[in-house]
Amino acid sequence: MGDGEQVKGQVAEARRIAAKEKLTNITALVDWNDIQISGRLEEVMPVNIPALWAADGWLVTECDGHDYEALYRAMKAAKGSPVPTVILCRTTMGKGVSFMENIPDYHGKPAAGEKLELALKELGSDISVFNAALAERKGPLPKGRRVTPEKPVLELGVPHTYTKEDKKDNRGAFGKALAEVGELNYKKEGATPMLVFDCDLAGSVKVDGFAKVCPDNYVEAGIQEHTTATAAGAASAAGVVSVWADFGVFASDEVYNQQRLNDINRAGAKTVLTHTGLDVGEDGMTHQCIDYVGLFRNTFGWNVVVPADPNQTDRATRWMLAEPGNVCLAMGRSVLPVILKEDGTPFYGEGYEFRNGAIDLLRDGTDVAILAMGHLAGRAVEARELLAKEGISARVLHCATPLSMDENELFTLVGELPLLTCEDHHADTGIGAVAALAFARAGKAVRIKNLGVTRYGLSGSNGDVLADMGLDADGIAGGAKELLK
């Protein structure tokens, strides 16, 4: 690492997690030359590097960074340390080149022309070596291996089926399924190891059950989301089924770049967002994660799953754990009614199998189609009943995977009906936007109205907050009637 970045919060988070988990097989090296792009450390941002590392529980050693033997001795000594070790390598930037040594201007500026020839000469080389390397660089690019995430090997158990009498939130269904799969595979030969991360919210995000049955596979990282996102992604890239559950704003908005890097690195992170949307109710606008679909839509590899009720959540959780690649499972906070078929049995119950991209026909109708995402599916069914009283027949659809939605299913199920989309999410960046773009690209003329979050919501009961945004059953019914005018 460089010395200038030692003031960065994510570096501090990583130090503390490594020390807490007693990762004695880690040795960090810091290039300590007191120079960064904008000048000298004491001028840009003063930092006591040895004290920072020592305060976080690391063994701190220093050596001459230009002395290979000294570096070897320091690294050999670190091997026997009972705590992680950092080696602060005292160096001189540009060492060996007279006009470069200890000059901040050359932090990111190469030498050219006569100065390049002089630098090469002082380093014991000449311009011919440089020209030969430059010519080779202009040739065919080297090809590396293509990284393909492997499919985990896990026993997934038997899904639970909650009935209309059950009072359950989606996060509770997730936590129960996670703990069951964890226990089934805990230290089991041949099973892909599981690792669950938490940031001081175990009870709220329902990973405490997993912690009880799989204590050695549970990492409590404290309130340190940036490094947790990185560590979870790195663990998954190393062949572990890693799950990190946190509030939506913390595991998507706050760590967007880390999740983007997990996409770039083709990791297999399983990020579970709870407390998303206006459904957080009293927590207010600072905790309203209303843009997670849009954020992950900006990447090229993340999939997003937003289940409708506890039954679909249970099945989506088990599917996610055995799925390669990066998957975000998102849900709200509140207790939800089980979505039922018209005969009163659970829609996502016995015989239902979660399928990526599927669009579920919850209710048929002939006048207008309503496409819901997540917990608004239940409210869309309620809205259908309100519309029926006014002689309007609504077809209710639900898609839990907006970023991989089967467009052919969408076109078939909507047909030529006007389409109303509804979601507890930013109206312009979620499933409504995905559906509208699909129709536009296919050259299909369909009247569409997107209902969703159009401003930061109030603080209050989730029902009141959703109603204020026009996302309750009355609001959805009203949107359908406007579309039919």
N, C-alpha and C positions, 0 to 999 in steps of 0.2 A: 504494500500500500504506500501511498504518498503521505507526506507529513501534513500537508494542507488539509486533507480530508479528515483528519483526526478530530476536528470539531463537529463533524456531522453526526446527527442523532442516530442514524441507522448503524453507524460503526459502533457507537456506544451500546445500542441494543444488542448487537451481535456479541460484543465483549461480555455483557452480563449473562446472556443465555448460555454461552460456551462455558463460563465459569460455574454457573449454577448446575449445569448438567455434567460438570466434571469431564469435559472433553479434553483430556490430557494428551490426546494424539494430535492436537492442533498446535502448530507453531506459526505465529504471525511474524512477518518481517516488515518493518517500516523504513522506507528510504527517507532519512532525516537530513536534509541539506538546507533547511530553513528558507527555501525558495519555492514560490508558487507563481502562477501565471501573472498575477497582479502585483507582485513584489515579494518582499520578505515577510515571513510569518508574523513577526512582531508588529508589522505595519498593517497587514491585511486583517488578521484576527489572532491575537496572542493566544497561545495554548501551551499548557504544561503537559507535554505528552507523557513523560514517565509517571507523573502523578495520576493522570486519568486512568491509565492501564492498571496501576497498582491499586487504586481505589476500587476498581471493579474485580479485584481478586486474581490478577494475573502476576506471574513471576516476570519481572522486568530486567532484561540484561541489555548492555550496550556493547558495540564493537565497531571497529573500523570497517566500514562497508566496502572498502577497496582491498581489504586483506582477505583473500580466499581462505587461508588457514584459520584466521580468526573467526570467520563465518562458519567454517566447518566445526570448530570447537564449540561455538555457541549452540549450534543446532544439535550436536551430539549430546551436550549437557542437558538440553531441553527434553531429550527423550526420556530421561529418568525423573522428570519433575512431577510432583503430585498434583500440580495445577497447570493450566494452560500457560504457555510461555510466549512472550513477545520479545523479539530481538530488534532493538533500535539501532539501525545501521547508519552511523555517522558518515556522510558522504559529501563530496564537493561536486556540485553540478558542473558538467563540462570538463571534468578533471583530465588533464593531459593535453588540453588545447588552450594555448596561452590567452587568446582573445575571448574565450568562452568561459573560463573558470569563474564560478561564483557570480555570474552576470544574469540577473533575472530575465533580461530581454531574450535570452536564448532558451527559455523554458519551452517555447513552442515554435521557435523560428530556426529553420535550418540554415547552415552556411551554404554559400553559392559562389561560383566563379573562382577568383583567386583565393578567397578565404577558404573555400572547400579544399582546394589543392593544399593550402598551408595546413589545414586541420588534419588531412590525411597524412601528410608528411610528418607532422609532429606525433601522430599515432603509429608511425612506422609503416605506413602503407603509401599508395600513390593513386593517382586519378584513373589509371588503367584498370585497377581492381574495381573501382566504383562503376566505371563504364561497362565492364563485363557483367556486373550484377544488374545494372540497369537494363542491359540488353536481354538478360535472362528473364527479368520481370515482365518484359513486353511480350514474352512468348505465351504459350497455352497456360491457362490457370490450373493449378493443382486441384484435384478433385478429392473431397473427403467423403466419408460415409454418410448416408442419409439416415437420420435418426427417426425411428418409428416407435412410438410408445407401445409397449407390450400389454396385452390384455391380462389383467390380474387373474390369479387362480384362487377363487374363494368359494366356500360353501355359503350360500345365501339364505338358507333356511326357508321357512314357510311364511308368507305374508299374513299379517293380521287383517281381519275384516271388522271394521267398526260399524255399529248399527245406528239407526236414528236416535236411539236412546242414549248413545255415548256422547259425552261432552269432552271434546278433545281439540287441542290446537295442533297445527301442522308440525310445529317444532317438537311437540311431545311425541308425535308419531315418528318423526325423524330420529329422535334420541333413542326411542325404544328399538327401532329397527337397527340402528347403528350398534347398540350394545349387544343385541342378539347375534348379529353377524360377527362382531368382534369376539364374543365368547366362543362361538362355533369354530373360529379359526385361530384362537389364541395359542401361540407356540405349537401349532399343528404342523407336522412335517409335510412339506409339499405345498403348503398354503403361502400365498404372497403375504409378507408381513404388513400389518396395519399400524399406522402411527397417527394419533389424534392430537391436534394442537388447540390450546385454549389461551385466550388473553383476558383472564380474570373475569370470565362471564359464564363459567361452566353450568351453573344452575339455570341461568336465563336462556342459554342456547342449547341446553339439554345434552351436553356431553358428559355430565357427571356420572351417568349410568355406565358409560363405557369405561370411565376412569376406575370405577369400582371393580369391574370384572376383568379389566386388562390393565392393571396398574403400571406394568413395565413398558407399555406401549402408549403412554399418555404423557404429553409434555405441557406443563403449565408455564407459559412464557411471560405472564404478567401483561401489563398494559404496554405492549411493544409490538404494534401491528406490522410495521414495515419489515422488520427482520423475520417476523413469524411468516409473513407471506413469502418471503424469500426462502426461508428454511423449509417450509412445506413444499414449495415447488422443487427445491433441490432434492428433498427426500424422495419425491415422486419420480424425479429423473433418475434416481439411483435404484429404482425398482421396488419402491414401497408404495402401498396405497395410503397416501397421506390425506387427512381430512382436517381442515381448519374451519371451525364454526365461529362466527362473530356477528355483531349487529351489522346490518347492511352498509351503513355509512362508513364503518371502520374497515370492512373487508373488501369494499369496492371503490368508493369515492376516495378514501384516504390513501389507499395503496395502489392506485391505478397503475402507476409506472411499474411497480413490482409485478403486478398481474400481467402487464404487457410483456415484461421480460420473461415471465413463465410461458407466455405464448411463443415468443421468439425462440426460447430454448426447447420448445416442444415437450414441456413437462407433462405430468399427469395429475396436476393438483385438483383436489376436490374441495372447493370453497363453498361453505354453506352460509347463506345470508339469512338471518332472522330479523324480525322487527323492520321489515321493508314497507315502503309505501306510507300512505296516510293511516294505515291500520295501526301504527304505533300510538295513535290517539294522543294521550296526555303528554307524551314525550316532546311533542311540538316539532317545529320546522327544522331545528338543528339535527334531529334524528330521523327525519323523513327521507329515506333512501328511495328516491323516485326516478332514478336515472340508470339503474344497473344494467338493464337490457341494452340501452344505448351505449353505455361504456364498453361492455363486452362485445357489442356489435361492431365497435371500432377495430377490434382485433380480427384475426383471420382463422383462429383455431378454437376459441372458447365456445362451449355450448352452454345454454342457459335453460334450466328447467324450473317452471313455476307451477307446482301442483295445485289442484283445485280444492282438495279436502284431505283429511287425515289418511283415508284409504289410498288415494293416489300418491300421497307423500311417502307412505310406507313402501310402496312398490317402486317409486322413483328412486328412493334411497338405495334400495338393494340393487337396482339397475346401475345407478351411478358408481357404486363401489366396485363393480365388475367391468366398468367401461374404461377403455384406454383414453388418454388425452385429458385436457383440462375441462372440468365441468363445474358450473355454478348452479347450486340448488337454492332457490330463493323462496322465502315464505314470510308471512306477516307474524303478528304477535298474538292475535285474539283466538278464542275458541270458535270453531266453525261447525255449522251443521253438516252432517254427512249428506252428500248429494245422492239423491235417490232416483231410481227409474220410476216410470209412471205406475208400476205395480207395487211400489213401496220398498223394493229391495235396493241395497247399495249399488250405485252405478259402477263404482270402481272396486267392487267386491269380488266374490267368487267368480272365477273364470276370466277376470280381467288381467291382462298382461301389459305392462308399460311398454310403449313403443315410441322411439324417438321420431319426431316429426308428425305424429298422428294428430288428426283433428277428430274430436269426439262429438257425435251427434247426441246431445243431451235430450233435446225435444225437437220434434218436427213441426213445421209450419209452412204456410203458403204465401204470406204477405211480406215479411221482412226477415232477414237473417241477422242474428246477434252473435258476434264472435267475442268471447270473453277470454281473459287470461288470469289464471290464479284464482284467488278467493272470490273474485267478482262473478265467477261462474254461478255460484249459489244465488247471488242477487239477480243475475240475468234470468234465472229460472223463475224467481219471484216476479220479476218484471213481466215475464211472459203471461203469468196468471192475471196480472193487472190489465195487460193489453187484451187478453181474452174477454174480459168483462165489457170491453168496448168494441168487441167484434173484430179485433185484429189478431191474426194468427202469426205467431213468431216462431221461427226456427232458431234454436239455441245451440251454439257450437262452443267447444272449448279446445284450446290448443295450449299445452303446457310447455312446448318447446318453440318459442317464437323465432329463434335464429336458425332452426332446421325444419321449419314448417313445410310439410308436403304441399307444394303449390297445386299439383293436380287434384289432390283431395280438396283443397280450398275451393278451386274453381268448380269442381263437381258439386260440392255441398252447398255452395252459395248459389250456383246457377245464375239466373238473371234477376235474382231478388236484390233489392237495395240492401246494403250491408252497414250495420252499426257495430263498431268495435268498442269494447270497454275494458279498461285496465286501471289498476291502482298504481299508475306509473305516468311519467311525463307523456302527454298525449301525442307529442310529435316524434318520439324516439323509441317507442315500444312496438307492441304487436300491431297496432293500428297502422303505423308507418310501414312496417314490413309487409302487411297485407296490401296496402294501397300501392306500394312499389311493385309488388308481384303482379297485380292486375294491370298496372300501367305498362310494365315491360312486356306483358303478354298481349298488349293491344286490346284488352277487354274493357268495354265501357260499362262500368258499374257505378251506381250512386253510392258514395261512401261518406259516412260521418264518423269521426273518431272521438270517442269520449275518453277522457283521462284527466290527469292532473295538469292544470293550466297555470298554477301559481303555487307558492308555498302555502301549505294548509295551516289551519288553526290548531290550537291545543285544546283538547276536550275528549270526550268519549269517541271511540273510533266510529261509531255509528253517526254521531253528530258531525264529525269532521268530514266523513265521506258524503253525507247528505249535503253539507255546505258546498261541496265541490260538484254536486250533481251526479254522484256515483252510487247512490243507494237505488233500491228498486224503483222508486218513483222517478228518479232522475234518468235511469236507463229507459224506462217506459216512455218518458217525455222525449228523450232523444230519438227513439224509434218513431214516435208520432211526427216529430219535426221532419224526419227523413222522408216520411210518406206524404208530406204536404205537396 
